[in-house]
Amino acid sequence: MPDRERIALIFINWRTGALTVSAARSARASSAQPERLRLIVVDNGSGDDSLAIIARDLPDAEIVALPTNLGFAKAANAGLARVREERFAFILNTDIEFRNDALALLEAALEADPKAVLACPKLLRPDGSLQPAAVPEPRLFWELTNRSLPRYLMPRLGERTQPVPCIVGPCMALHLARARACVGFLDERFFFFMEETDWCKRIRAAGQHVLLVPGAEVMHMQGESANRRPTRARVQFYSSRYRYFRKHGGPVVLALLFAGLWFRLTVALLLYALAVVLSLGRARSRDKLAVCGRLWLWHLLLCRPKWGFEP
């Protein structure tokens, strides 16, 4: 591969201008060939000082300013639409930091596997612990019982690059020509959450590979934007889950999922209310009750109110 061939880094910014600058600088500092990096920042209608910060501190970045928050999938696709000549693109959260030359390692992994379309690095939390990067494909049974258990039941993946069922999306390396040929890009019906899960499922259904590349390391702050709005984030996550299972399971599966999750929310609501009483109104217990109560009411209203991140 010629050294002069560029790769596109697409950062999706929403009110995290300083983090975007830090992540882009981290990418350059960690790369053996920083001159190859083409920076594209898609601003998702932040409405704050993000654009000014990015223009000042990353003067060579190409900025795609969307008029309003159109969601992660639409923003990523808007960035990918700018990429014409490069073979590889990276879709990136802003709350990340590259710990080694992860860009080159992910690029090499995609190049080495003729069926590879998408690749993800090892993800580390700020304290150095591992964040799951490879996850199982969602199943109705686990959604209604324990979503975390399948992750623990997955075989130990070790340090070898290998195909996996699904990845989480703070850093996704993409082989553009293969994606265009077999599945296209992200499904824009997913506003936030589950868009990468849907993408992975479509890639695997097309007989192609999604890779985990443990040699590449990226630190992820894990939900910097969503954590500031926990109730809206939870509503959006439920909404995306229902959209995913409606798409891949049909109306019967969707109805079973809705009934099962609402029952679980009802039980949780009662337990949180009891916890508030027993804890004499501790703030943490009240916060959990408030989030659960909002989710329960949203279900009572058949998930119609736009209480998530969607406008």
C-alpha positions in Angstrom: 0.0 0.0 0.0 1.5 3.3 -0.9 2.4 5.6 2.0 0.7 8.5 0.3 -2.8 6.9 0.3 -4.9 8.7 2.8 -7.5 7.3 5.3 -10.6 9.3 6.3 -11.3 9.9 10.0 -15.0 10.8 10.5 -15.7 12.3 14.0 -19.3 12.6 15.0 -19.6 15.7 17.2 -22.6 16.7 19.3 -21.7 19.4 21.9 -18.3 17.9 22.6 -16.0 20.3 20.7 -13.1 20.1 23.1 -13.3 16.3 23.1 -13.3 16.2 19.3 -10.1 18.2 19.2 -8.5 16.0 21.8 -9.5 12.8 19.9 -8.2 14.1 16.6 -4.9 15.2 18.2 -4.6 11.7 19.8 -5.1 10.1 16.4 -2.3 12.2 14.9 0.0 11.7 17.8 -0.4 7.9 17.8 0.0 7.5 14.0 3.3 6.7 12.4 2.1 8.6 9.3 -0.1 11.4 10.5 0.1 13.1 7.1 -2.1 10.4 5.7 -5.0 11.3 8.0 -7.9 13.2 6.5 -10.0 14.7 9.2 -13.8 15.1 8.7 -15.9 16.4 11.5 -19.7 16.0 11.2 -21.4 18.4 13.7 -24.8 17.1 14.5 -26.5 20.4 15.0 -24.7 21.1 18.3 -25.9 24.7 18.6 -23.1 25.5 21.0 -19.5 26.7 20.5 -18.3 23.3 19.1 -17.9 24.6 15.5 -15.8 27.6 16.7 -13.5 25.4 18.8 -13.0 22.8 16.1 -12.4 25.5 13.4 -9.8 27.2 15.7 -8.0 24.1 16.9 -8.3 21.9 13.9 -8.0 24.3 11.0 -7.4 21.6 8.4 -10.5 19.6 9.3 -13.3 19.4 6.9 -16.5 20.3 8.8 -19.9 19.1 7.8 -22.4 21.2 9.7 -25.8 19.5 9.9 -28.8 21.9 10.6 -30.0 19.9 13.6 -29.3 16.6 15.5 -30.1 14.0 12.8 -28.8 11.0 14.8 -25.6 9.1 14.7 -26.3 7.0 11.6 -27.3 10.0 9.4 -24.3 11.9 10.6 -21.9 9.0 9.9 -23.4 8.5 6.5 -23.1 12.2 5.8 -19.4 11.9 6.5 -19.0 8.8 4.5 -20.6 10.5 1.5 -17.6 12.9 1.5 -15.2 10.0 1.1 -14.6 9.2 -2.6 -10.9 8.3 -3.1 -9.9 6.7 0.2 -10.2 2.9 0.6 -10.6 3.0 4.3 -12.7 5.2 6.6 -13.0 5.3 10.4 -16.3 6.3 12.1 -15.3 7.7 15.5 -16.9 8.9 18.7 -15.3 12.0 20.2 -14.8 10.6 23.6 -11.9 8.4 22.6 -8.1 8.4 22.8 -5.7 6.2 20.7 -3.3 4.3 22.9 -1.1 2.9 20.0 -1.1 3.1 16.2 -4.6 1.6 16.2 -5.4 3.2 12.8 -2.7 1.3 11.0 -3.4 -2.0 12.8 -7.1 -1.9 12.0 -6.3 -0.9 8.4 -3.9 -3.8 8.1 -6.4 -6.3 9.5 -9.1 -5.2 7.0 -6.5 -5.5 4.2 -5.4 -9.0 5.3 -8.9 -10.6 5.4 -10.6 -10.5 1.9 -14.0 -10.8 3.6 -13.6 -8.2 6.2 -15.8 -5.1 6.0 -15.7 -3.7 9.5 -13.2 -3.8 12.4 -13.0 -2.7 16.0 -10.0 -2.3 18.3 -9.7 -3.4 21.9 -11.5 -0.8 24.0 -10.2 0.3 27.4 -12.0 2.4 30.1 -10.1 5.4 31.5 -9.0 3.3 34.5 -7.4 0.8 32.1 -10.0 -2.0 32.5 -11.5 -3.7 29.5 -14.7 -2.5 28.0 -16.4 -5.2 25.9 -15.8 -4.5 22.3 -17.2 -7.7 20.8 -20.7 -8.6 21.8 -23.2 -11.4 21.0 -26.0 -10.9 18.5 -29.1 -9.8 20.4 -31.7 -12.5 21.0 -35.2 -12.2 22.4 -34.7 -14.7 25.2 -31.7 -12.8 26.7 -33.5 -9.5 26.3 -36.3 -10.8 28.5 -34.0 -12.4 31.0 -30.5 -11.1 31.4 -28.8 -9.1 28.6 -25.4 -9.2 30.2 -25.2 -13.0 30.6 -24.4 -13.8 26.9 -21.3 -11.6 27.1 -20.0 -13.7 30.0 -20.8 -16.9 28.1 -18.9 -15.8 25.0 -15.7 -17.8 24.5 -12.5 -16.0 25.5 -11.3 -14.2 22.5 -7.7 -13.8 23.5 -5.3 -11.5 21.5 -5.8 -12.9 18.0 -7.6 -10.9 15.3 -10.8 -12.8 14.5 -14.4 -12.5 13.2 -17.0 -11.8 15.9 -20.8 -11.5 15.9 -21.1 -7.8 16.6 -19.0 -4.9 17.8 -19.7 -1.7 19.7 -19.1 1.5 17.8 -16.8 4.2 19.3 -14.2 3.3 16.8 -15.2 1.4 13.6 -12.8 0.9 10.7 -14.5 0.4 7.4 -13.4 -1.1 4.1 -15.4 1.2 1.8 -15.5 -0.8 -1.4 -16.6 -4.0 0.3 -19.3 -2.1 2.3 -20.7 -0.5 -0.8 -20.7 -3.8 -2.7 -22.4 -6.0 0.0 -24.5 -4.0 2.5 -24.1 -0.3 2.1 -23.8 1.9 5.2 -25.7 2.6 8.4 -29.5 2.3 8.5 -30.6 5.8 9.2 -33.9 4.6 10.8 -31.7 4.1 13.9 -31.2 7.5 15.5 -28.9 6.4 18.3 -28.0 3.0 19.7 -28.1 -0.4 17.8 -27.1 1.1 14.5 -23.8 -0.7 14.6 -25.5 -3.9 15.8 -27.8 -3.8 12.8 -24.9 -3.1 10.5 -22.9 -6.1 11.8 -25.9 -8.4 11.4 -26.3 -7.3 7.7 -22.6 -7.7 7.1 -22.6 -11.2 8.5 -25.8 -12.1 6.6 -24.0 -11.2 3.4 -21.3 -13.7 4.2 -18.7 -11.1 5.2 -16.7 -10.6 8.4 -16.7 -8.2 11.3 -13.3 -8.3 13.0 -12.1 -7.7 16.5 -8.4 -6.5 16.4 -7.1 -6.7 20.0 -3.7 -5.5 19.0 -5.2 -2.1 18.4 -6.0 -0.2 21.6 -8.4 2.7 22.1 -9.5 4.3 25.3 -13.3 5.1 25.4 -14.9 7.3 28.0 -18.2 5.4 27.3 -21.2 7.6 26.7 -19.9 11.1 27.4 -22.9 12.7 25.7 -25.5 10.2 26.7 -24.5 10.1 30.4 -25.4 13.8 30.8 -29.0 12.9 29.9 -29.7 9.5 31.5 -33.5 9.4 31.1 -33.4 10.5 27.5 -30.6 8.0 26.8 -32.6 5.1 28.3 -35.7 6.0 26.3 -33.7 6.1 23.2 -32.0 2.8 23.9 -35.4 1.1 24.4 -36.7 2.7 21.2 -33.7 1.5 19.2 -34.1 -2.0 20.7 -37.7 -2.2 19.5 -36.7 -0.9 16.1 -34.0 -3.6 15.8 -36.3 -6.5 16.8 -39.1 -5.2 14.6 -36.7 -5.1 11.6 -35.1 -8.5 12.2 -37.8 -10.4 14.1 -41.2 -9.1 12.9 -44.3 -7.9 14.7 -44.8 -11.0 16.9 -41.3 -10.8 18.3 -41.7 -7.1 18.8 -45.0 -7.6 20.8 -43.3 -10.2 23.0 -40.4 -8.0 23.7 -42.6 -5.0 24.5 -44.8 -7.0 26.9 -41.8 -8.6 28.6 -39.8 -5.4 29.1 -42.8 -3.5 30.4 -43.4 -6.3 32.9 -39.8 -6.0 34.0 -40.1 -2.2 34.3 -43.2 -2.6 36.4 -41.3 -4.9 38.9 -38.3 -2.5 38.9 -40.5 0.5 39.5 -42.0 -1.2 42.6 -38.6 -2.2 43.9 -37.2 1.3 43.4 -40.1 2.8 45.2 -39.5 0.4 48.1 -35.8 1.4 48.0 -36.7 5.1 48.3 -38.8 4.4 51.4 -36.2 2.1 53.0 -33.4 4.6 52.3 -35.4 7.5 53.6 -35.4 9.2 50.3 -31.7 9.0 49.4 -30.9 11.0 46.2 -29.5 8.0 44.4 -32.6 5.9 45.0 -34.9 8.8 44.0 -32.9 9.3 40.7 -33.3 5.6 39.8 -37.0 5.7 40.6 -37.4 8.8 38.4 -35.7 7.3 35.4 -37.6 4.0 35.8 -40.9 5.8 36.2 -40.4 7.9 33.1 -39.6 4.7 31.1 -42.7 3.0 32.5 -44.9 5.9 31.6 -43.4 6.0 28.1 -44.4 2.4 27.7 -47.9 3.1 29.0 -48.2 5.7 26.2 -47.1 3.0 23.7 -43.7 4.5 23.2 -45.2 7.4 21.2 -43.8 10.5 22.9 -40.4 11.6 21.6 -38.7 11.5 25.0 -35.4 10.2 23.7 -32.8 12.1 21.6 -34.9 12.1 18.4 -36.4 15.5 17.5 
